[in-house]
Each structure stands twice: as structure tokens, then as C-alpha cells.
Amino acid sequence: MKRAGLLLIAALIAFPVFADLYDDGMEALDNKDYENAVPLLEKAAIQGKLEAHYQLGLMYLNGEGVTKDPAMALERFEEAGERWAARLRHKEGYADAQYMAGTMYRDGIGTEKDLGEAAVWFERAAEQGHTESQFALAELYLNSEELGPDYAEAYFWFTVAQDYLTGEMEEKGKLYLEQTGQKLGPTEMERVKKRVAEYEAR
């Protein structure tokens, strides 16, 4: 019992340090103080702050405060997005990082183009409710030879994403829904709608 109490106290003491490193790093980044931002975010990342890995990934992708290195950016996104690396608040990995990893594999940025791997990353984020990933995954199922066309999967993810799409993506999503819906028979459509209802009820 005493040991458990000591562990809890240690965790409570460590958390503010953990949070402060990331917050201080982001404040320095906002002020374009890269000399301090980079080491602070690196330390937060080492301590397991998934958002820090993600932010460093963006910096390497854009050459902001560091030498532009798309391969390193992808490595950071994967670190934040991997299931095994996830921490308390992100049990399935950090969705924004998963989306970026999927985008880089889809477009061949920092790595060879690999639509199968892109779909893996998009689906991880899509399952967490990440709208852009849901849409991107649906597009892959609709348009890529590697994954399809799989109209049932495309229709499912377009439907799930539709309520949260805006602007051009919303209009594009409506068109895709109509196109994919026309490809499904009554039985298959019923099955997909049931799956959508189960997903939304989670």
C-alpha cells in the first residue's frame, strides 16, 4: 500500500514537469524561438508526450527551426501514432499524427509511395473519429487499385465522415456517396447502414 502511494505521488510530481516542457516548447515555437523550442519539445517527446513527437514531425516536414527532413518527419509521426507508443490519453495513438503518416505514404513524401500502408494509418485515425482520415480512407477504397474499388468500405467511411465535412470536401463527399451508393445492392446497403449505426453508437 505504501509503495502504491509513493508511485502515485511520483506520478503527480512528474506530470507538471511533463506538461510544462511541452507547453514551454510550444510557447517558444509560437515566438519563433527555435533555439529553445526544439530541445524542450525533444525532452517532452522523450518523456512520452505524443503531441511533442507530432509537432516535431511538422517542424521537420516544413523545415521550421530544423533542417527540412521528410523522412525524419515521418518517423516522428509514426512514433506518435503507433499503438504501442500511446500513453494514457491516446490509447490508440495520436490521430493527427496517424493522418500525417497516412498522407506521406499515400503521396510518397519522405518514403516510397505505399497505398496499403497509407490505408493502415488512415484507418487507425479514422477509428478514432478523425474526419479527414475517414474521408482519405474512403477515397482510397474508391479510387485505388490496391484497395478496390471496394464500394461498401468507401460508402461506410464517406457516410461516417459526412456530418463533419465542410466546404469543398462536403460537396465532394456528397458526390462520392451518391456514386458509391449506386454500386451497392439492397442487401449490401442494409449491411453497411447497420455498420454505420453501430459505429456511431459507440
Rosetta blueprint (number, residue, H / E / L):
1 M L
2 K H
3 R H
4 A H
5 G H
6 L H
7 L H
8 L H
9 I H
10 A H
11 A H
12 L H
13 I H
14 A H
15 F H
16 P H
17 V H
18 F H
19 A H
20 D H
21 L H
22 Y H
23 D H
24 D H
25 G H
26 M H
27 E H
28 A H
29 L H
30 D H
31 N L
32 K L
33 D L
34 Y H
35 E H
36 N H
37 A H
38 V H
39 P H
40 L H
41 L H
42 E H
43 K H
44 A H
45 A H
46 I H
47 Q L
48 G L
49 K L
50 L H
51 E H
52 A H
53 H H
54 Y H
55 Q H
56 L H
57 G H
58 L H
59 M H
60 Y H
61 L H
62 N H
63 G L
64 E L
65 G L
66 V L
67 T L
68 K L
69 D L
70 P H
71 A H
72 M H
73 A H
74 L H
75 E H
76 R H
77 F H
78 E H
79 E H
80 A H
81 G H
82 E L
83 R L
84 W L
85 A L
86 A L
87 R L
88 L L
89 R L
90 H L
91 K L
92 E L
93 G L
94 Y L
95 A H
96 D H
97 A H
98 Q H
99 Y H
100 M H
101 A H
102 G H
103 T H
104 M H
105 Y H
106 R H
107 D H
108 G L
109 I L
110 G L
111 T L
112 E L
113 K L
114 D L
115 L H
116 G H
117 E H
118 A H
119 A H
120 V H
121 W H
122 F H
123 E H
124 R H
125 A H
126 A H
127 E L
128 Q L
129 G L
130 H L
131 T H
132 E H
133 S H
134 Q H
135 F H
136 A H
137 L H
138 A H
139 E H
140 L H
141 Y H
142 L H
143 N H
144 S L
145 E L
146 E L
147 L L
148 G L
149 P L
150 D L
151 Y H
152 A H
153 E H
154 A H
155 Y H
156 F H
157 W H
158 F H
159 T H
160 V H
161 A H
162 Q H
163 D L
164 Y L
165 L L
166 T L
167 G H
168 E H
169 M H
170 E H
171 E H
172 K H
173 G H
174 K H
175 L H
176 Y H
177 L H
178 E H
179 Q H
180 T H
181 G H
182 Q L
183 K L
184 L L
185 G L
186 P H
187 T H
188 E H
189 M H
190 E H
191 R H
192 V H
193 K H
194 K H
195 R H
196 V H
197 A H
198 E H
199 Y H
200 E H
201 A L
202 R L
